[in-house]
Amino acid sequence: MKNEEKQSAQSIQEIYGNRAENSVKYLCQKYMNAQEQFFLIPLNQIANWEAGTPGENGILAEVPILQRGLVWDQSQIELLWDSILRGIPIGSIVLCRITKSIEDQSRRRVKDTTHFIIDGQQRCNSITLGFSAFPPKEENSSIIWLDLNAKNLPGTREFLVRLTTLAHPWGFSKADDAGRLAAKTIREKLSVLNDKKENEIDFAAKRERYKPSEIYPFDADCPVPLSILLNADQENFWENVKAELRRFATTGFQWAKSALQFIDSENVEKEKIQRAIQHAICTEIIALNMPDFLMKPTSQEKMNENNVGITNIEHLFQRLNRQGTKLDGEELVYSMMKSHFPEIASKIDEVAEKRMPSSKLVQLSIRLVLSDDKGLKGPFNVSQIRKIVSAQDENEKKKIIDFINNELELVASTVDRWLTNGDKTWGIPAVLKTGIALSSPDVYCLLLHLAWKHPNLEEESYKRITGIALFIHWFVDDKGRAISTIYKRIYNANSQDVLLVLTKSLSDEADNSYIKGFLQRIQKPELIGKIIDFKEVNLKSWRWDSACKENYLSIFAEEKSKEEEINQEFENFIMPLLTKLKGNNRDLLLYAQRNYLRERFPDYDPARKDLWKNINRPWDFDHILPAAYIYNKKVFHSHIDVCKEFYGTNGNMRAWPYEDNRSDQAVNTSDKMKMERYWTDSFINPDEREGFSDQDVIDDAAKAYKFAISCKSRIIRIYEEWYYNFSINELQIRD
C-alpha cells in the first residue's frame, strides 16, 4: 500500500475509532431484534426435520402451508447431489421464525417447530431423500443411489447419482438431462434380473408394476442406495457398508451382491468415494434468517391499492420464488389462498388426492362458489383473489371457506360417481376424469355445479351427464363459450328438469345462434363409415382429406342446391371430427381400453403433476403393425403411401406398458400377442387380426387393403364405444 493510502486509512480509524463498528451492531440489534442473521445447518439436520427432530442448534423447520408441492425433476435432484459430493456450493435457504402472526401456516402443528422454510424447499426435499433409509417406509417413495463404478461419464458429472421413482423404478439415463431409458435397455436388464431371455420377459402378463425398492437404476454399473453410504460409521466405513450390503444380499437384492463383489475388487475408488461422503456429512448449508419485522407490512404496501390485503409471508414467498422454478398462475393463487385461509389447505389436499392438483381444485371451487345466473366466472388471478380477501364484506370469503370445508368433498364424490360408474361397464378411467379437470376446467366446473345443486339425480342420469361432458370436452372447440351458454340455461333449473334443459341446450337452435351447430360436429358411426370408404382398386391414391370429402359430397349428391353449404359443413365440422377420430384424440382410444388400464395400472395417480407428463405415464402408444414394416424404405413400394395414411391413426394404436413397447423392432404382431387376452386388452377383434399381421403390406394390394380395413374398423369401433355407451344416438342428431 502506498504511504498516502496508509495515512488515509489510519486517519479514518483515528477519527471514527470503534464507533462505526458499534453503530452497525447497534442498528442490527435495533432493526433485526437481536436475531441471528444466519445459521450454518448440517445436511443431516435438514434431513431430520422431516421426522420432526430438531438439531443441536434447536432449529426445527417445516414447509408452510402456502408453499407449493415438489416440482424438481430427476436431473435437478441428481445434479444437486453431484454438487454436494464434489463440494460445489448449492446456495442458501431462507427461514423465518414462527411468530404468533403466522403460526397458522404450520402443517404439522408440532409445538417444537421453530421456523418455516420460505425458500429452498426443493433442495431440502432432495437432501432429505439422500439421507432417507433404505428400504423406504413408503414402497412408492423415490430413492437416490450412487454408482460406485462411475467412469467416463457423459456431460458434466463427477459422481453418478441416480434417482429411481414410481414412474421410472429403473431410473434414467446417465446424461445430464437424465432422460427416459429406452424400452430395449429396460428389457435387457430385466432379463438378467429375472434370469430369463429377453424375449421371455412379458410385462403385459405382470399385472403390477415394479416398485422403486424392488429393483435398481439400470443405467449404472454398481448402484448402492446413497443413504447406506451417508449413514455408515466413518471410522470403519467400508466394513460398515459391506455389512449393510450383506444384509440386503441375503434377502435377495441382486444389486447388493454385485456391490459386495465390486468393493472387494481393485477397481473401486474407495478413497475418492469416502472423501465425497465425508464431505457431504460435514457440509453445512447457510440458512438466512428473516428478521421478524419483515412479517409486518411496510407503509408503502399499506398505501398501495394493488397490495391491499397482502400478507408479508405471501409477498416474500412470491418475491423469492421468482428466482427459482417458476410457479404457474394457479399455484400462485393457491399459495395466496393458503396464506390468507390456511384452514382450507388440509381439506383441499384431501379432496384433490387422486382427482387433480390441489391448485386446480381450489381455482375451480372459487369459480363455482362465486358464479351466478349471469354466467360461470372465469379463472381468478392473484389480484382478483387479493381484492376478495381484503374486502370488508366477509360474505364472499365465508362462502368460499364454508364450501371448501363443508361441501366440496361430497360434491367431488358425486362427480366421481357420475363419471366412473363405480369403474364398471361404461364408466371412464381415472386418467380421463383428471383429463377433464386439467384440459377442460370449464366442463369440470359445470359438473361440480350440477353435483352441488342436484346431488340426488337418478342413476340413469349419470350416463347422460358423462356423455355430454365428454362430448364438450372432446369435440367442442370453444368450450368456455359453450359452457357459459349452457350454464346460464341450467342455473335456475330444478332437479326434475335439469337434465332435459342440459340436453336441450346442446340441440336447441331456436334462441341462440352460437348453440347452432354443436351437434353437427357429431355424426352417427354409420355415416362415418361411409365417409371413410375405399376400394382395393383405388387404394394406392387414397388420402384422408380428398377421399373423405369426395365420399361426403357423394352421399349428399342429390342436394345440389345446398352444395356450397355442404362443402362448408365438411370443412368446418366433418374434417375436424375425422381428424380427432383418426388419431388427434387419443383419449378415445384410452376409453376403449378402459378395463385394461384399470387392471394393468391400478396405482397410477393422474392427479400427480409429475405422473401426468407423458414421459412419466406408465403406458406408451404402441403401433400394432410395427414401424419397421412401413418406414425407412429406400426403394419404391406400390402401397406405402396409403399404409402411411393409416399407420399413425387410432386404428393402428394401442395403450401398452412403456417397457414392453418394442415398436422399433420388426416383431410380427401375432408373435407379440402371446396370449389370447392380449388381443382383447388391445381392443382388437378377431376379424381385424389378419390385417395387422402381414409384413409386406407396402407391396401387396390385398394385404394393404386388409390393413386399411382393419384400421378403419377399429377407428369406428373406438368411436362407437363412446357413442353408444353414452346413448349419444338419443340426442337430436341429423341423419
BELHU-V958882 format. One record per residue. N is the residue number from 1. RES is the residue in one letter. SS is DSSP state (H for helix, E for strand, C for the rest). PHI is phi in radians with two decimals (* if undefined). Layout:
BEGIN
n & res & ss & phi
N & RES & SS & PHI
N & RES & SS & PHI
END
This chain:
BEGIN
n & res & ss & phi
1 & M & C & *
2 & K & C & -1.17
3 & N & H & -1.03
4 & E & H & -1.16
5 & E & H & -1.20
6 & K & H & -1.07
7 & Q & H & -1.10
8 & S & H & -1.09
9 & A & H & -1.10
10 & Q & H & -1.15
11 & S & H & -1.12
12 & I & H & -1.08
13 & Q & H & -1.09
14 & E & H & -1.13
15 & I & H & -1.19
16 & Y & H & -1.65
17 & G & C & 0.95
18 & N & C & -1.64
19 & R & H & -1.13
20 & A & H & -1.09
21 & E & H & -1.09
22 & N & H & -1.15
23 & S & H & -1.11
24 & V & H & -1.07
25 & K & H & -1.07
26 & Y & H & -1.08
27 & L & H & -1.11
28 & C & H & -1.06
29 & Q & H & -1.15
30 & K & H & -1.25
31 & Y & H & -1.61
32 & M & C & -1.74
33 & N & C & 0.99
34 & A & C & 1.02
35 & Q & C & -1.36
36 & E & C & -1.22
37 & Q & C & -1.43
38 & F & E & -2.73
39 & F & E & -2.22
40 & L & E & -1.83
41 & I & E & -2.11
42 & P & E & -1.09
43 & L & H & -1.07
44 & N & H & -1.20
45 & Q & H & -1.21
46 & I & H & -1.05
47 & A & H & -1.10
48 & N & H & -1.31
49 & W & H & -1.04
50 & E & C & -1.03
51 & A & C & -1.54
52 & G & C & 1.40
53 & T & C & -1.85
54 & P & C & -1.33
55 & G & C & -1.53
56 & E & C & -1.10
57 & N & C & -1.43
58 & G & C & 1.45
59 & I & C & -1.46
60 & L & C & -2.31
61 & A & E & -1.86
62 & E & E & -2.46
63 & V & E & -1.43
64 & P & C & -1.25
65 & I & C & -1.00
66 & L & C & -1.22
67 & Q & C & -1.15
68 & R & C & -1.32
69 & G & C & -1.40
70 & L & C & -1.37
71 & V & C & -2.20
72 & W & C & -1.19
73 & D & C & -1.66
74 & Q & H & -1.08
75 & S & H & -1.17
76 & Q & H & -1.13
77 & I & H & -1.20
78 & E & H & -1.13
79 & L & H & -1.24
80 & L & H & -1.07
81 & W & H & -1.24
82 & D & H & -1.07
83 & S & H & -1.13
84 & I & H & -1.06
85 & L & H & -1.18
86 & R & H & -1.57
87 & G & C & 1.52
88 & I & C & -1.37
89 & P & C & -1.00
90 & I & C & -1.98
91 & G & C & 1.47
92 & S & C & -1.80
93 & I & E & -2.00
94 & V & E & -2.11
95 & L & E & -1.98
96 & C & E & -2.41
97 & R & E & -1.14
98 & I & C & -1.34
99 & T & C & -1.91
100 & K & H & -1.04
101 & S & H & -1.22
102 & I & H & -2.19
103 & E & H & -1.16
104 & D & H & -1.28
105 & Q & H & -1.48
106 & S & C & -1.27
107 & R & C & -1.43
108 & R & C & -1.47
109 & R & C & 0.99
110 & V & C & -1.41
111 & K & C & -1.13
112 & D & C & -1.45
113 & T & C & -1.10
114 & T & C & -1.91
115 & H & E & -2.43
116 & F & E & -1.82
117 & I & E & -1.55
118 & I & E & -1.53
119 & D & E & -2.50
120 & G & C & 2.00
121 & Q & H & -1.02
122 & Q & H & -1.15
123 & R & H & -1.17
124 & C & H & -1.08
125 & N & H & -1.14
126 & S & H & -1.15
127 & I & H & -1.12
128 & T & H & -1.05
129 & L & H & -1.07
130 & G & H & -1.18
131 & F & H & -1.56
132 & S & C & -1.11
133 & A & C & -1.08
134 & F & C & -1.86
135 & P & C & -1.31
136 & P & C & -1.19
137 & K & C & -1.09
138 & E & C & -1.64
139 & E & C & -1.14
140 & N & C & -1.60
141 & S & C & -1.19
142 & S & C & -1.27
143 & I & E & -2.34
144 & I & E & -1.81
145 & W & E & -2.10
146 & L & E & -2.24
147 & D & E & -1.44
148 & L & C & -1.30
149 & N & C & -2.08
150 & A & C & -1.65
151 & K & C & -2.36
152 & N & C & 0.92
153 & L & C & -1.33
154 & P & C & -1.34
155 & G & C & 1.29
156 & T & C & -1.89
157 & R & C & -1.37
158 & E & C & -1.86
159 & F & C & -2.11
160 & L & C & -1.59
161 & V & E & -1.48
162 & R & E & -2.15
163 & L & E & -2.02
164 & T & E & -2.05
165 & T & C & -2.28
166 & L & C & -1.03
167 & A & C & -1.30
168 & H & C & -2.29
169 & P & C & -1.13
170 & W & C & -1.69
171 & G & C & 1.45
172 & F & E & -2.23
173 & S & C & -1.34
174 & K & C & -1.27
175 & A & C & -1.06
176 & D & C & -1.01
177 & D & C & -1.42
178 & A & C & 0.84
179 & G & C & -1.31
180 & R & E & -1.23
181 & L & C & -1.30
182 & A & C & -1.22
183 & A & H & -1.00
184 & K & H & -1.10
185 & T & H & -1.10
186 & I & H & -1.07
187 & R & H & -1.14
188 & E & H & -1.08
189 & K & H & -1.17
190 & L & H & -1.23
191 & S & H & -1.12
192 & V & H & -1.21
193 & L & H & -1.05
194 & N & C & -1.63
195 & D & C & 0.96
196 & K & C & -2.35
197 & K & C & -1.28
198 & E & H & -0.99
199 & N & H & -1.30
200 & E & H & -1.69
201 & I & C & -1.36
202 & D & C & -2.12
203 & F & C & -1.21
204 & A & C & -1.15
205 & A & C & -1.40
206 & K & C & -1.39
207 & R & C & -1.45
208 & E & C & -2.25
209 & R & C & -1.39
210 & Y & C & -1.15
211 & K & C & -1.59
212 & P & H & -0.96
213 & S & H & -1.33
214 & E & H & -1.50
215 & I & C & -2.29
216 & Y & C & -2.67
217 & P & C & -1.16
218 & F & C & -1.38
219 & D & C & -1.54
220 & A & C & -2.70
221 & D & C & -1.53
222 & C & C & -2.51
223 & P & E & -1.36
224 & V & E & -2.39
225 & P & E & -0.95
226 & L & H & -1.02
227 & S & H & -1.11
228 & I & H & -1.08
229 & L & H & -1.30
230 & L & H & -1.21
231 & N & C & -1.69
232 & A & C & -1.32
233 & D & C & -1.15
234 & Q & C & -1.25
235 & E & C & -1.19
236 & N & C & -2.14
237 & F & H & -0.97
238 & W & H & -1.21
239 & E & H & -1.15
240 & N & H & -1.16
241 & V & H & -1.09
242 & K & H & -1.12
243 & A & H & -1.08
244 & E & H & -1.15
245 & L & H & -1.12
246 & R & H & -1.08
247 & R & H & -1.07
248 & F & H & -1.37
249 & A & H & -1.10
250 & T & C & -1.22
251 & T & C & -1.74
252 & G & C & 1.73
253 & F & C & -1.41
254 & Q & H & -1.13
255 & W & H & -1.09
256 & A & H & -1.20
257 & K & H & -1.12
258 & S & H & -1.12
259 & A & H & -1.14
260 & L & H & -1.06
261 & Q & H & -1.13
262 & F & H & -1.20
263 & I & H & -1.06
264 & D & C & -1.44
265 & S & C & -1.56
266 & E & C & -1.57
267 & N & C & -1.50
268 & V & C & -1.32
269 & E & C & -1.56
270 & K & H & -1.05
271 & E & H & -1.12
272 & K & H & -1.09
273 & I & H & -1.18
274 & Q & H & -1.12
275 & R & H & -1.10
276 & A & H & -1.15
277 & I & H & -1.15
278 & Q & H & -1.08
279 & H & H & -1.10
280 & A & H & -1.10
281 & I & H & -1.15
282 & C & H & -1.49
283 & T & C & -1.15
284 & E & E & -2.06
285 & I & E & -1.75
286 & I & E & -1.36
287 & A & E & -1.95
288 & L & E & -1.29
289 & N & E & -1.81
290 & M & E & -1.19
291 & P & C & -1.20
292 & D & H & -1.05
293 & F & H & -1.15
294 & L & H & -1.25
295 & M & H & -1.42
296 & K & C & -1.79
297 & P & C & -1.11
298 & T & C & -1.40
299 & S & H & -1.10
300 & Q & H & -1.19
301 & E & H & -1.14
302 & K & H & -1.16
303 & M & H & -1.53
304 & N & C & -1.45
305 & E & H & -1.04
306 & N & H & -1.19
307 & N & H & -1.91
308 & V & C & -1.03
309 & G & C & 1.48
310 & I & C & -1.27
311 & T & C & -1.62
312 & N & H & -1.20
313 & I & H & -1.12
314 & E & H & -1.18
315 & H & H & -1.06
316 & L & H & -1.13
317 & F & H & -1.04
318 & Q & H & -1.11
319 & R & H & -1.08
320 & L & H & -1.24
321 & N & H & -1.35
322 & R & C & -1.16
323 & Q & C & -1.56
324 & G & C & -1.86
325 & T & C & -1.15
326 & K & C & -1.12
327 & L & C & -1.54
328 & D & C & -1.46
329 & G & H & -1.03
330 & E & H & -1.14
331 & E & H & -1.15
332 & L & H & -1.13
333 & V & H & -1.08
334 & Y & H & -1.14
335 & S & H & -1.06
336 & M & H & -1.17
337 & M & H & -1.05
338 & K & H & -1.21
339 & S & H & -1.21
340 & H & H & -1.58
341 & F & C & -2.22
342 & P & H & -1.06
343 & E & H & -1.23
344 & I & H & -1.60
345 & A & H & -1.07
346 & S & H & -1.14
347 & K & H & -1.20
348 & I & H & -1.05
349 & D & H & -1.10
350 & E & H & -1.16
351 & V & H & -1.26
352 & A & H & -1.23
353 & E & C & -0.97
354 & K & C & 1.11
355 & R & C & -1.99
356 & M & C & -2.94
357 & P & C & -1.04
358 & S & H & -1.00
359 & S & H & -1.09
360 & K & H & -1.22
361 & L & H & -1.15
362 & V & H & -1.18
363 & Q & H & -1.11
364 & L & H & -1.09
365 & S & H & -1.13
366 & I & H & -1.11
367 & R & H & -1.05
368 & L & H & -1.10
369 & V & H & -1.15
370 & L & H & -1.63
371 & S & C & -1.33
372 & D & E & -2.54
373 & D & C & -1.20
374 & K & C & -1.42
375 & G & E & 2.47
376 & L & C & -1.35
377 & K & C & -1.17
378 & G & C & -1.41
379 & P & C & -1.04
380 & F & C & -1.65
381 & N & C & -1.70
382 & V & H & -1.06
383 & S & H & -1.09
384 & Q & H & -1.16
385 & I & H & -1.13
386 & R & H & -1.10
387 & K & H & -1.15
388 & I & H & -1.15
389 & V & H & -1.28
390 & S & H & -1.65
391 & A & C & -1.16
392 & Q & C & -1.23
393 & D & C & -1.23
394 & E & C & -1.47
395 & N & H & -1.07
396 & E & H & -1.11
397 & K & H & -1.06
398 & K & H & -1.12
399 & K & H & -1.08
400 & I & H & -1.14
401 & I & H & -1.13
402 & D & H & -1.11
403 & F & H & -1.12
404 & I & H & -1.12
405 & N & H & -1.40
406 & N & H & -2.04
407 & E & C & -2.18
408 & L & H & -1.02
409 & E & H & -1.03
410 & L & H & -1.17
411 & V & H & -1.10
412 & A & H & -1.12
413 & S & H & -1.15
414 & T & H & -1.14
415 & V & H & -1.07
416 & D & H & -0.99
417 & R & H & -1.09
418 & W & H & -1.17
419 & L & H & -1.35
420 & T & H & -1.70
421 & N & H & 0.91
422 & G & H & 1.12
423 & D & H & 1.00
424 & K & C & -2.11
425 & T & C & 0.68
426 & W & C & -1.57
427 & G & C & -1.02
428 & I & C & -1.52
429 & P & C & -1.28
430 & A & H & -1.00
431 & V & H & -1.10
432 & L & H & -1.35
433 & K & H & -1.10
434 & T & H & -1.15
435 & G & H & -1.04
436 & I & H & -1.11
437 & A & H & -1.11
438 & L & H & -1.41
439 & S & H & -1.66
440 & S & C & -2.32
441 & P & H & -1.04
442 & D & H & -1.12
443 & V & H & -1.13
444 & Y & H & -1.15
445 & C & H & -1.11
446 & L & H & -1.09
447 & L & H & -1.09
448 & L & H & -1.08
449 & H & H & -1.08
450 & L & H & -1.06
451 & A & H & -1.21
452 & W & H & -1.29
453 & K & H & -1.54
454 & H & C & -2.37
455 & P & C & -1.25
456 & N & C & -1.91
457 & L & C & -1.13
458 & E & C & -1.12
459 & E & C & -1.03
460 & E & H & -1.16
461 & S & H & -1.41
462 & Y & H & -1.00
463 & K & H & -1.12
464 & R & H & -1.16
465 & I & H & -1.09
466 & T & H & -1.15
467 & G & H & -1.07
468 & I & H & -1.18
469 & A & H & -1.05
470 & L & H & -1.19
471 & F & H & -1.01
472 & I & H & -1.19
473 & H & H & -1.05
474 & W & H & -1.61
475 & F & H & -2.08
476 & V & C & -1.73
477 & D & C & -1.34
478 & D & C & -1.59
479 & K & H & -1.12
480 & G & H & -1.04
481 & R & H & -1.20
482 & A & H & -1.11
483 & I & H & -1.14
484 & S & H & -1.04
485 & T & H & -1.14
486 & I & H & -1.15
487 & Y & H & -1.03
488 & K & H & -1.08
489 & R & H & -1.27
490 & I & H & -1.66
491 & Y & C & -0.99
492 & N & C & -1.76
493 & A & C & -1.24
494 & N & C & -1.50
495 & S & C & -1.09
496 & Q & C & -1.22
497 & D & C & -1.87
498 & V & H & -1.08
499 & L & H & -1.18
500 & L & H & -1.13
501 & V & H & -1.13
502 & L & H & -1.09
503 & T & H & -1.15
504 & K & H & -1.16
505 & S & H & -1.09
506 & L & H & -1.51
507 & S & H & -2.03
508 & D & C & -1.37
509 & E & C & -1.80
510 & A & C & -1.29
511 & D & C & -2.06
512 & N & C & -2.67
513 & S & C & -1.16
514 & Y & C & -1.24
515 & I & C & -1.09
516 & K & C & -0.97
517 & G & C & 1.74
518 & F & C & -0.89
519 & L & H & -1.41
520 & Q & H & -1.19
521 & R & H & -1.31
522 & I & C & -1.88
523 & Q & C & -2.21
524 & K & C & -1.15
525 & P & H & -0.96
526 & E & H & -1.09
527 & L & H & -1.21
528 & I & H & -1.04
529 & G & H & -1.08
530 & K & H & -1.27
531 & I & H & -1.23
532 & I & C & -1.54
533 & D & C & -2.21
534 & F & C & -2.80
535 & K & C & -2.15
536 & E & H & -1.04
537 & V & H & -1.23
538 & N & H & -1.91
539 & L & H & -1.18
540 & K & H & -0.99
541 & S & H & -1.69
542 & W & C & -1.27
543 & R & C & -2.34
544 & W & H & -0.92
545 & D & H & -1.10
546 & S & H & -1.22
547 & A & H & -1.18
548 & C & H & -1.16
549 & K & H & -1.15
550 & E & H & -1.06
551 & N & H & -1.13
552 & Y & H & -1.12
553 & L & H & -1.14
554 & S & H & -1.22
555 & I & H & -1.11
556 & F & C & -1.89
557 & A & C & -1.07
558 & E & C & -1.24
559 & E & C & -1.63
560 & K & H & -1.10
561 & S & H & -1.15
562 & K & H & -1.91
563 & E & H & -1.00
564 & E & H & -1.14
565 & E & H & -1.11
566 & I & H & -1.17
567 & N & H & -1.05
568 & Q & H & -1.11
569 & E & H & -1.11
570 & F & H & -1.11
571 & E & H & -1.16
572 & N & H & -1.46
573 & F & H & -2.11
574 & I & H & -1.24
575 & M & H & -1.13
576 & P & H & -1.03
577 & L & H & -1.14
578 & L & H & -1.07
579 & T & H & -1.06
580 & K & H & -1.17
581 & L & H & -1.16
582 & K & H & -1.37
583 & G & H & 2.89
584 & N & H & -1.29
585 & N & C & -2.16
586 & R & C & -1.29
587 & D & H & -1.06
588 & L & H & -1.05
589 & L & H & -1.17
590 & L & H & -1.10
591 & Y & H & -1.14
592 & A & H & -1.09
593 & Q & C & -1.73
594 & R & H & -1.01
595 & N & H & -1.16
596 & Y & H & -1.16
597 & L & H & -1.06
598 & R & H & -1.12
599 & E & H & -1.32
600 & R & H & -1.42
601 & F & C & -2.20
602 & P & C & -1.16
603 & D & C & -1.62
604 & Y & C & -1.19
605 & D & C & -2.00
606 & P & C & -1.22
607 & A & C & -1.31
608 & R & C & -1.34
609 & K & H & -1.05
610 & D & H & -1.19
611 & L & H & -1.46
612 & W & H & -1.29
613 & K & C & -1.07
614 & N & H & -0.98
615 & I & H & -1.14
616 & N & H & -1.83
617 & R & C & -1.20
618 & P & C & -1.32
619 & W & E & -2.05
620 & D & E & -2.22
621 & F & E & -1.71
622 & D & E & -1.74
623 & H & E & -1.32
624 & I & C & -1.19
625 & L & C & -1.46
626 & P & C & -1.06
627 & A & H & -1.08
628 & A & H & -1.07
629 & Y & H & -1.36
630 & I & C & -2.13
631 & Y & C & -1.70
632 & N & C & 1.06
633 & K & C & -1.72
634 & K & C & -1.70
635 & V & C & -2.00
636 & F & C & -1.21
637 & H & C & -2.36
638 & S & C & -1.05
639 & H & C & -2.09
640 & I & H & -1.19
641 & D & H & -1.17
642 & V & H & -1.22
643 & C & H & -1.11
644 & K & H & -1.18
645 & E & H & -1.10
646 & F & H & -1.80
647 & Y & H & -1.01
648 & G & C & -1.63
649 & T & C & -1.45
650 & N & H & -1.00
651 & G & H & -1.09
652 & N & H & -1.98
653 & M & E & -2.12
654 & R & E & -2.59
655 & A & E & -1.42
656 & W & E & -2.56
657 & P & E & -0.89
658 & Y & H & -0.92
659 & E & H & -1.22
660 & D & H & -1.85
661 & N & C & -1.45
662 & R & C & -1.91
663 & S & C & -1.13
664 & D & C & -1.50
665 & Q & C & -1.96
666 & A & C & -1.45
667 & V & C & -1.74
668 & N & C & -1.00
669 & T & H & -0.99
670 & S & H & -1.09
671 & D & H & -1.28
672 & K & H & -1.43
673 & M & C & -1.55
674 & K & C & -1.24
675 & M & C & -2.17
676 & E & H & -1.01
677 & R & H & -1.23
678 & Y & H & -1.14
679 & W & H & -1.14
680 & T & H & -1.15
681 & D & H & -1.03
682 & S & C & -1.51
683 & F & C & 1.06
684 & I & C & -2.12
685 & N & C & -1.39
686 & P & H & -0.96
687 & D & H & -1.33
688 & E & H & -1.74
689 & R & H & -1.06
690 & E & H & -1.06
691 & G & H & -1.16
692 & F & H & -1.74
693 & S & C & -1.96
694 & D & C & -1.67
695 & Q & C & -1.35
696 & D & C & -1.79
697 & V & C & -1.11
698 & I & C & -1.34
699 & D & C & -2.08
700 & D & C & -2.09
701 & A & H & -1.05
702 & A & H & -1.16
703 & K & H & -1.28
704 & A & H & -1.10
705 & Y & H & -1.13
706 & K & H & -1.10
707 & F & H & -1.12
708 & A & H & -1.11
709 & I & H & -1.11
710 & S & H & -1.12
711 & C & H & -1.11
712 & K & H & -1.04
713 & S & H & -1.02
714 & R & H & -1.20
715 & I & H & -1.01
716 & I & H & -1.18
717 & R & H & -1.17
718 & I & H & -1.10
719 & Y & H & -1.15
720 & E & H & -1.12
721 & E & H & -0.99
722 & W & H & -1.36
723 & Y & H & -1.06
724 & Y & H & -1.54
725 & N & H & -1.07
726 & F & C & -1.84
727 & S & C & 0.93
728 & I & H & -1.09
729 & N & H & -1.11
730 & E & H & -1.45
731 & L & C & -1.31
732 & Q & C & -1.40
733 & I & C & -2.04
734 & R & C & -1.23
735 & D & C & -1.30
END
